[in-house]
Amino acid sequence: MKLPVMPPVAPMLAKAVPSIPPGMSYEPKWDGFRSICFRDGDDVELGSRNERPMTRYFPELVEAIKKRLPPRCVVDGEIVIPSDRGLDFEALQQRIHPAASRVALLADSTPASFIAFDLLALDESDLTGRPFADRRATLVEALGEGGRAVHVTPATTDLATAQQWFTEFEGAGLDGVVAKPLDGTYQPDKRTMFKIKHERTADCVVAGYRLHKSGPDAIGSLLLGLYRDDTLVSVGVIGAFPMATRKELFTELQPLVTEFEGHPWDWAAHQAGERTPRKGEGSRWNSGKDLSFVPLRPELVVEVRYDHMEGERFRHTAQFNRWRPDREPRSCTYGQLEVPLTFALDDIVPGLSGRSTQ
């Protein structure tokens, strides 16, 4: 492989801001794996945000890229898995698997798409020093309509349209809007773009904790639950605390420590297939990480900030807002959550869902 821009390249990043800034180019914020695609003829490499290759996990994309991208190019984009219910991030996570046979099976059953949104190089030209407006125009011209598995993201310079996208597209699994300066050059690993994400609050029950890696007297994360009828469902965690707070929480929570027997997340429930934290469970991203937890009587209520749900859980780690001693744990139900408008992926990018990679 010999290109004007060679791998690895750290993607250009975005800084979170509370509102959509004026005078920029706006795109939907895709919820997938960020990836820079390098193609030199039959040689294709898919780089990740941490600059590690992901090519072996998405063989169907490699073939689609050979058919749909220019013969020599470097394209920044997002790997996503579309479904008739919107983007499926959980299915996307399952694609990172060490077994080649499993990779091949998943490539057939849950094929991925590549959403292109920037062009770093084309033929012999390094485009990273050009303004984004020029790179965007060249991307659209070079990729045309793309294909069934390769698409160019929608973009607009109209602020009202961007605000409409922010409201409507969440219902298809997208998680906000990205704003890009029209005159901005491509700056790897620099936060020169802006992201505007949904932020909401929810009152959750604290039903357990995990210890911090620093030692046995500090809280690593608090496990959160919401009630569905009489069942307390695990919805996520909060864990961004100063060290002094971690130690204070450990002391304050000890009177609530209880046994698993009689706890809403006892081990019998796991064997029934419910999605709750498991004793001795390991992380699929870090096989050495123990995800077991210390059970607490479900009596504390905490208000957290979150962006959106994926199924019955918070899509990202929630953030601590405040304690709610005025709330009864049983009042913390799914009914308090805002339900986004339903929106079809094909209304955002025609042909994105319900397609093959051929």
C-alpha positions in Angstrom: 0.0 0.0 0.0 1.4 3.4 -1.0 -1.0 6.4 -0.6 -0.5 10.1 0.0 -1.8 9.5 3.5 -0.7 6.3 5.1 -2.0 4.3 8.0 -2.3 4.6 10.9 -4.0 7.9 11.2 -5.8 9.1 14.4 -9.2 10.5 13.4 -10.0 14.2 13.9 -12.2 14.6 17.0 -15.1 16.7 18.2 -15.6 18.8 21.3 -19.0 18.6 23.1 -21.0 21.9 23.1 -24.5 22.5 24.5 -26.1 23.9 21.3 -25.6 23.8 17.5 -23.2 26.6 16.5 -24.1 28.8 13.4 -22.2 29.1 10.2 -20.9 25.6 9.8 -21.5 22.3 7.9 -23.8 19.9 9.8 -24.1 16.1 9.7 -26.0 13.5 11.7 -23.8 12.0 14.4 -23.6 8.3 13.6 -23.5 5.8 16.5 -21.0 3.1 15.4 -17.3 2.4 15.2 -15.2 5.4 13.9 -13.0 4.1 11.1 -10.6 5.5 8.5 -10.6 3.4 5.3 -7.4 3.2 3.2 -7.7 1.7 -0.2 -4.9 1.2 -2.7 -6.3 -1.1 -5.4 -7.1 -4.5 -3.9 -5.4 -3.5 -0.6 -8.0 -2.3 1.9 -7.4 -1.4 5.6 -10.0 -0.3 8.1 -8.4 1.6 10.9 -10.1 2.3 14.3 -10.2 5.4 16.5 -7.3 3.9 18.5 -5.4 3.4 15.2 -5.7 -0.4 15.4 -6.8 -2.3 12.2 -10.4 -3.7 12.2 -10.2 -5.1 8.7 -10.5 -8.8 9.6 -13.8 -8.2 11.5 -15.6 -6.8 8.5 -14.8 -8.9 5.4 -18.1 -7.9 3.7 -17.1 -4.2 3.9 -13.7 -4.9 2.4 -15.5 -6.4 -0.7 -18.0 -3.6 -0.9 -15.2 -1.0 -0.6 -13.4 -2.5 -3.5 -16.5 -2.2 -5.6 -17.7 1.3 -4.5 -14.7 3.5 -3.4 -12.2 5.1 -5.8 -9.2 2.8 -6.5 -6.8 5.0 -4.4 -8.3 6.9 -1.6 -8.4 7.5 2.2 -11.9 8.1 3.6 -13.0 8.9 7.2 -16.3 7.5 8.3 -18.3 5.3 10.6 -19.0 1.5 10.5 -22.6 0.9 11.5 -25.1 -2.0 11.5 -28.5 -0.9 10.2 -31.7 -2.7 11.0 -35.4 -2.1 10.5 -35.4 -0.7 14.1 -32.5 1.8 13.5 -28.8 1.4 14.2 -27.9 -1.7 16.2 -24.8 -1.0 18.3 -25.1 -4.1 20.3 -24.9 -6.2 17.1 -21.9 -4.1 16.0 -20.1 -4.9 19.3 -20.6 -8.6 18.6 -18.7 -8.3 15.4 -15.4 -7.9 17.3 -14.7 -11.6 17.7 -11.4 -13.6 17.7 -12.7 -16.7 15.8 -12.6 -16.4 12.0 -15.6 -18.8 11.7 -17.7 -16.5 13.9 -16.6 -13.4 12.0 -17.7 -15.0 8.7 -21.1 -16.0 10.2 -21.8 -12.6 11.6 -20.7 -10.9 8.4 -23.5 -12.8 6.7 -26.2 -12.4 9.4 -25.5 -8.9 10.5 -23.7 -7.1 7.6 -22.2 -3.7 8.3 -22.3 -0.4 6.3 -19.7 2.3 6.0 -20.9 5.9 6.3 -18.3 8.2 4.7 -18.1 11.8 5.9 -14.6 13.1 5.0 -12.0 12.5 2.3 -8.3 12.7 3.3 -6.7 11.6 0.1 -7.7 10.8 -3.5 -5.3 9.3 -6.2 -2.0 11.1 -5.6 -3.4 14.1 -3.7 -3.2 14.7 0.1 -6.4 16.6 0.9 -5.9 17.1 4.6 -4.7 20.7 4.2 -7.7 21.7 2.2 -10.8 23.4 3.7 -13.6 21.0 4.7 -16.0 22.5 2.2 -13.6 21.4 -0.6 -13.1 18.0 0.9 -16.8 17.4 1.2 -17.5 18.4 -2.4 -14.7 16.2 -3.6 -16.1 13.3 -1.5 -19.5 13.6 -2.9 -18.1 13.8 -6.5 -15.8 10.8 -5.9 -18.3 8.5 -4.3 -21.4 9.5 -6.2 -24.4 7.6 -4.8 -22.1 5.1 -3.1 -23.6 1.6 -3.0 -25.7 -0.7 -0.9 -23.0 -0.9 1.8 -21.1 2.4 1.3 -22.9 5.7 1.7 -22.1 9.4 2.0 -23.6 11.0 5.1 -26.1 13.7 4.5 -24.8 17.2 5.2 -26.3 20.7 5.3 -25.2 24.3 6.0 -28.8 25.3 7.0 -29.0 25.6 10.8 -32.8 25.0 10.9 -32.3 21.7 9.0 -29.6 20.7 11.5 -31.9 21.4 14.4 -34.6 19.4 12.8 -32.2 16.5 12.3 -31.2 16.7 16.0 -34.8 16.2 17.0 -35.9 13.6 14.5 -33.0 11.4 13.7 -32.6 10.1 17.3 -35.6 7.9 16.6 -33.4 5.9 14.1 -30.6 5.4 16.6 -28.4 8.4 15.8 -27.2 10.4 18.8 -26.9 14.0 17.8 -25.4 16.4 15.3 -21.7 17.1 14.3 -20.8 20.7 13.3 -17.7 21.2 11.1 -16.0 24.6 10.3 -16.3 25.0 6.5 -12.7 26.3 6.3 -11.2 23.8 8.7 -8.3 21.5 7.6 -8.2 17.9 8.7 -6.2 17.7 12.0 -5.7 14.1 13.3 -6.4 13.6 17.0 -7.5 17.3 17.5 -10.9 18.4 18.7 -11.6 20.9 15.9 -15.2 19.8 15.2 -18.2 20.2 17.5 -20.7 17.6 18.7 -24.1 18.3 20.1 -25.7 15.3 21.9 -28.9 14.7 23.6 -28.8 15.0 27.4 -31.6 13.9 29.7 -32.0 13.0 33.4 -33.5 10.0 35.1 -34.0 9.0 38.7 -32.5 5.5 39.2 -32.2 3.0 42.0 -28.6 2.2 43.2 -28.6 -1.6 43.7 -24.9 -2.4 43.9 -21.3 -1.3 43.4 -18.0 -2.4 42.0 -14.7 -1.6 43.7 -12.2 0.7 42.2 -8.9 -0.7 40.9 -7.0 1.4 43.5 -8.1 -0.8 46.4 -10.8 -2.4 48.5 -12.0 0.9 50.2 -13.0 2.9 47.1 -16.1 2.7 44.8 -15.4 2.1 41.2 -18.9 2.4 39.9 -22.5 2.3 41.1 -25.0 -0.1 39.4 -28.3 1.5 38.4 -31.8 0.0 38.0 -35.2 1.0 36.9 -38.4 -0.8 37.7 -40.6 -2.5 35.1 -43.7 -3.6 37.0 -42.2 -5.5 39.9 -38.8 -6.2 38.3 -35.7 -4.0 38.9 -33.9 -4.0 35.5 -30.2 -3.2 35.3 -29.8 -0.1 33.1 -26.2 0.9 33.4 -23.6 2.5 35.8 -22.1 5.8 36.9 -18.5 5.9 37.9 -16.8 9.3 37.3 -16.1 10.3 40.8 -13.1 12.1 42.4 -11.0 9.7 44.6 -12.1 11.4 47.8 -15.7 10.8 46.8 -15.0 7.2 46.0 -13.7 6.5 49.5 -16.6 8.5 51.1 -19.1 6.5 49.1 -17.6 3.2 50.2 -18.0 4.1 53.8 -21.5 5.5 53.4 -22.8 2.5 51.5 -21.6 -0.2 53.9 -24.8 -0.2 55.9 -26.7 -1.1 52.7 -24.6 -4.1 51.8 -26.7 -7.2 51.7 -26.7 -10.8 50.5 -27.6 -12.0 47.0 -30.4 -14.1 48.3 -33.5 -12.0 48.1 -31.7 -9.3 46.1 -33.4 -8.2 42.8 -30.4 -9.4 40.9 -29.8 -12.7 42.5 -28.0 -15.4 40.6 -31.1 -17.5 39.9 -32.3 -14.6 37.6 -29.1 -14.9 35.5 -29.8 -18.5 34.7 -33.2 -17.4 33.5 -31.4 -15.3 30.9 -32.1 -11.9 32.3 -29.7 -9.1 31.5 -28.3 -8.2 34.9 -24.7 -8.0 36.2 -23.3 -11.5 36.6 -21.1 -13.0 39.3 -17.6 -13.4 37.9 -18.6 -12.1 34.5 -15.8 -10.8 32.4 -15.8 -7.9 29.9 -15.8 -8.9 26.3 -13.4 -6.0 25.6 -11.0 -6.9 28.5 -11.0 -10.6 29.3 -9.2 -9.9 32.6 -11.7 -7.5 34.0 -14.1 -8.9 36.6 -17.6 -7.5 36.4 -19.0 -9.0 39.6 -20.5 -6.6 42.1 -21.4 -6.1 45.7 -25.2 -6.1 46.2 -26.9 -3.3 48.0 -30.4 -3.0 49.4 -32.3 -1.0 46.7 -33.1 2.0 48.9 -31.0 4.8 47.4 -32.2 7.0 44.5 -29.8 9.0 42.3 -30.5 11.4 39.5 -28.2 10.8 36.5 -27.6 12.4 33.2 -27.8 10.3 30.0 -27.9 10.8 26.3 -30.2 8.0 25.0 -31.2 4.5 25.6 -30.3 1.4 23.6 -33.0 -1.1 24.2 -33.6 -1.2 28.0 -30.2 0.2 29.0 -28.3 3.5 28.8 -26.3 3.5 25.6 -23.3 5.2 27.3 -22.1 5.5 30.9 -24.5 7.8 32.8 -23.2 10.8 34.8 -24.0 11.6 38.4 -26.3 14.6 38.9 -27.5 14.6 42.5 -28.9 12.3 45.2 -32.7 12.1 45.5 -33.6 11.3 49.1 -37.1 12.6 48.3 -37.9 9.8 45.8 -39.1 6.4 46.6 -37.2 3.6 44.8 -40.4 2.0 43.5 -41.2 5.3 41.7 -38.1 4.9 39.5 -39.7 3.3 36.5 -39.2 3.3 32.7 -42.3 5.6 32.5 -40.2 8.6 33.3 -38.0 8.3 30.2 -38.5 10.4 27.2 -39.3 8.3 24.1 -37.8 9.7 20.9 -39.8 10.1 17.7 -39.7 7.0 15.5 -37.6 7.7 12.4 -36.5 5.3 9.6 -32.9 5.0 8.6 -33.9 4.9 4.9 -35.4 8.4 5.4 -31.9 9.6 6.3 -29.8 7.6 3.8 -31.9 5.9 1.2 -31.3 2.1 1.0 -29.3 2.0 4.3 -31.5 -0.6 6.0 -32.7 -4.0 4.7 -30.0 -4.5 2.1 -27.3 -7.0 1.2 -23.6 -6.0 0.6 -23.6 -7.1 -3.0 
